[in-house]
Amino acid sequence: MKKKLLSLGTAFIIALGVGVHPMVVSADVNNTGLQFDSGSAKTEGLISMCSLSISKSNGNVSITATTRSNSIMNYIGFKNISVQRRPNVNSSWTEAVPISNQLNHNSTIKILSGFTVPVPGGYYYRVVLDHYADNGSGTTQSEPNTSNVIWIS
């Protein structure tokens, strides 16, 4: 009986050690569908969910993004945010507008909802950023993400 309980207890502890890995979702450059990348194992395990998309708002780029954790983080949000542009689908992406880090302190979530960035027309636009979490004890997690692509006329 003791061996059986010990085996069940060991299995339970091992099961608790197996984490759920976040899934990064982004649209492809032609806006034909979503790409899912479960990536490699995340040893940090601080970010439980992240999302990123952009849309047009009165000729500007409107960013909607979320970074979420299951625990209160010292800092959580977005780093290395850049609005990128290109004049046609055969061109390279160049930085159009750098945006300062957007972080919440002592929180489980950071949301950008309709964060508007003024841009000139005549380009395709996308946003690249890193979803970021810092637990305050020396452990951080950073997940890169790229938005869908839009045309601003």
N, C-alpha and C positions, 0 to 999 in steps of 0.2 A: 504494500500500500504506500509506504514512504517513497519507494522508487517511482511509482506512478505519479504521485504528487510532485516529486522533484522534477520529473520529466515534463509534466504539464506546466509547472512554474517556469522552467527553462524555456519552453516553447513560447510562453506568454511574453517573457522578457525579450526574446529574440524578435517576436512580432512587433513589440513596441519600438524596437530599434530601427525597423524598416520604415522610412519616411515616405511621404507623398511628395513627388517632384513636381514643381510648377511647370506649366505648359505655356510656351510663348506662341502667340498667335499674331500673324501679320498678313496683310494682303500682298499679292504679287504686284509687280510693276505695271501690269496690264489690267489690273482690277478684274481679273477673270475668276478669282476664287481665293480662298484662304489657304495659307500654308501653315501646317502645325508641326512644331519641332519640340519634341519632348526632351531633346538634348541629353547630355550625359548626367550622371548622378550629381546632385547638388549637395555637397557636404555641409554647406552653411545652413540651408533649410530655413532661412529667415523670411523669404518672400513666399507667400502662399498663393497669390494671384496677381497677374498684371495684364494690362490691356492698353492699346494705343490705336487711335484713328484720327483722321482729319477730315474736314469738310470745308466748303466755301461759305463765307459769311460776308455779304456786301463787298465782294472782291478781295477779301482777306482770308488768311488761313485760320481756321478755328480748330484748336487741339482739344481732344477729349482723351484723357488717360487716367489710369488707376494703378497704384501699387498698394498691395495689401499684405499684412502679416497676421498671423494668429496670436501674436504677442505684442505688447507695447514695445516699440523701438525708440531708441534714443533719437535717431533720425530716420525718416522714411520718405521716399518720394522719387524725384527725377534728377539726374545729373547729366552733364555733357549733352544738353539739348541743342539741336541745330535744325533750323528750317533750311532744307536744301532745294535747289532748283536746277532745271535744265530746259533749254529752249525747244528741244525735240527729243524723240525717243532714242535717237542714235547718239546723243551727246552724253558727256559725263556729268555726274552730279557735282555741283559746287555749293559751298555754304552761302546762303543768302542772308540769314539772320541768326546770330548766336543768341541763345536765351540763357539767362542766369539760372543756377540750380533752383529747383522748386522743392523744398523739403519741409516736412512737419516735424516738430520736436515732441517727444513723449506721446506718440500716437501709434495706432495700428494701421492707419490708412492715409494716403494722400491722393486727392482727386483733382484733376483739372477738368473743368466742364465748360466748354466754350471759351477757352483761353485764346483770345484773338491776337493775331500777329499781322500787322500791316505789311503787305508785299506789293511790288509792282506787277502788273499784268503781263501776259505774253509768255508765261512759263508753266511747265509742269512743276509741282511741288510735292515734297514728302517731308516727314519729320523723322529724325533718328534721335534716340536717347538711350540712357541706361536707367532701368528701374533699380532703385538703390535702397538698401536697408542696413542700419548699423545698430546693433543691440547695446552698445555702450560698454561692452566687456571685451572689446578687441576683435569681435567677429563681425564681418560685413558680407553682404552679398550684392552683386551687381549683375543685372541681366540686360544685355543689349536688345533693342527692339527697333523696328522700322515700320512706319505707318504705310497705309495705302497711298496711292498717287492721285492727285487732282490737277486739273488744268484751271488756271486763273487767266481769263481773257482781258 
